Amino acid sequence: MAIPSRQIGWGTEENLLWQISKQLETLTKVTYNIGSRTTTTTTTVNPNCIEFVVDTTYDTFFNFLANSSEDCTYTISWGDGETDTGSSGQGVIEASHTYPDSNQTYTARVCFSDASVIINIDFPGFD
């Protein structure tokens, strides 16, 4: 799913995540959805989360890297039933995951305790 246009009324955190998402979409050709999860009746927005799709056609190993200006905790749901949690410690979040199947797409979701302290997000190896 492509990132929608910026919305009127979004706060600083939502706008920051939107800008990061647009840059990532351009650089990585990976599509994702900022902080929304659709259910059958409602849409809940969590501005501290991003979703992205991982395509394992060429490799089942995936890296996620983020830098933060302050310590924050995170939870990554890899989309295959596996979840990792941790802390940015000294401003760096680095997580990797090996998916069980090649030639599949998985929707991963990363939630931060405070997305406003996230400076950048990178997917090393997918430049």
C-alpha positions as MATLAB code, in Angstrom:
seq = 'MAIPSRQIGWGTEENLLWQISKQLETLTKVTYNIGSRTTTTTTTVNPNCIEFVVDTTYDTFFNFLANSSEDCTYTISWGDGETDTGSSGQGVIEASHTYPDSNQTYTARVCFSDASVIINIDFPGFD';
ca = [
       0.000    0.000    0.000;
       1.415    3.381   -0.921;
       1.641    6.166    1.620;
      -1.319    8.574    1.467;
      -0.839   12.300    1.228;
      -0.234   14.295    4.382;
      -3.437   15.012    6.284;
      -4.657   18.320    7.723;
      -4.722   18.182   11.498;
      -1.851   15.736   11.911;
       0.472   16.502   14.807;
       4.261   16.669   14.808;
       4.709   12.919   15.322;
       2.367   11.990   12.489;
       4.066   14.437   10.119;
       7.523   13.140   11.071;
       6.490    9.547   10.429;
       4.872   10.583    7.136;
       8.104   12.247    5.982;
      10.198    9.245    7.013;
       7.786    6.905    5.269;
       7.843    8.838    1.996;
      11.657    8.861    2.002;
      11.802    5.133    2.722;
       9.303    4.377   -0.023;
      11.444    6.267   -2.520;
      14.769    4.814   -1.403;
      13.878    1.189   -0.776;
      10.936    0.563   -3.076;
       9.343   -1.080   -0.013;
       5.735   -0.087    0.567;
       4.273    0.379    4.037;
       1.474    2.031    5.961;
       1.985    4.573    8.740;
       0.370    3.546   11.977;
      -3.006    2.363   10.805;
      -4.627   -0.976   11.270;
      -7.976   -1.594    9.637;
     -10.584   -3.805   11.236;
     -13.976   -4.702    9.871;
     -15.631   -1.709   11.513;
     -13.019    0.920   12.452;
      -9.519    2.191   11.758;
      -7.248    2.805   14.740;
      -4.272    5.117   14.259;
      -1.156    4.751   16.374;
       1.332    7.475   15.382;
       4.144    5.574   17.128;
       3.993    2.653   14.671;
       4.930    2.027   11.065;
       4.105   -0.949    8.892;
       6.088   -2.115    5.891;
       6.026   -5.076    3.535;
       9.054   -7.354    3.299;
       9.403   -9.324    0.063;
      11.549  -12.465    0.490;
      11.903  -13.175   -3.230;
      15.655  -12.529   -3.199;
      16.580  -13.048    0.452;
      14.870  -14.250    3.628;
      17.240  -12.226    5.864;
      16.078   -8.707    6.756;
      17.788   -5.860    8.683;
      16.091   -2.965   10.444;
      18.070   -0.002   11.769;
      16.895    3.201   13.470;
      18.540    6.029   15.369;
      16.914    7.940   18.191;
      17.786   11.158   19.971;
      16.756    9.639   23.320;
      16.266    6.184   24.726;
      13.048    4.521   23.605;
      11.662    1.015   23.586;
      10.355   -0.774   20.522;
       8.434   -3.852   19.486;
       8.788   -5.393   16.039;
       6.146   -7.827   14.837;
       7.827   -9.428   11.837;
       4.591  -10.583   10.201;
       5.322  -14.296   10.494;
       4.290  -14.715   14.135;
       7.702  -13.712   15.542;
       8.146  -10.589   17.684;
      11.240   -8.801   19.039;
      11.345   -6.124   21.725;
      14.173   -3.974   22.960;
      15.512   -0.545   23.749;
      17.473    1.965   21.702;
      20.100    2.033   24.453;
      22.610    4.575   23.192;
      20.377    5.849   20.435;
      20.621    2.857   18.099;
      18.004    0.251   17.317;
      19.290   -2.643   15.261;
      17.253   -5.754   14.652;
      17.413   -8.523   12.110;
      15.176  -11.420   11.247;
      15.275  -14.476    9.023;
      11.922  -15.312    7.477;
      10.891  -18.964    7.219;
       9.846  -18.901    3.553;
      11.253  -17.350    0.402;
       9.099  -15.865   -2.360;
       6.609  -14.523    0.195;
       5.569  -11.086    1.424;
       5.245  -10.326    5.113;
       3.742   -7.207    6.693;
       6.011   -6.126    9.537;
       5.025   -3.567   12.193;
       7.386   -1.528   14.375;
       6.003    0.384   17.348;
       8.096    2.831   19.359;
       7.389    4.052   22.888;
       7.911    7.595   21.523;
       8.246    8.012   17.749;
       9.110   11.702   18.127;
      12.662   10.721   19.218;
      13.294    8.632   16.066;
      15.793   10.461   13.863;
      15.995    8.066   10.925;
      15.110    4.548    9.829;
      17.122    2.429    7.432;
      16.906   -1.015    5.869;
      20.620   -1.878    5.379;
      21.258   -3.908    2.256;
      18.159   -2.611    0.461;
      19.653    0.555   -1.055;
];
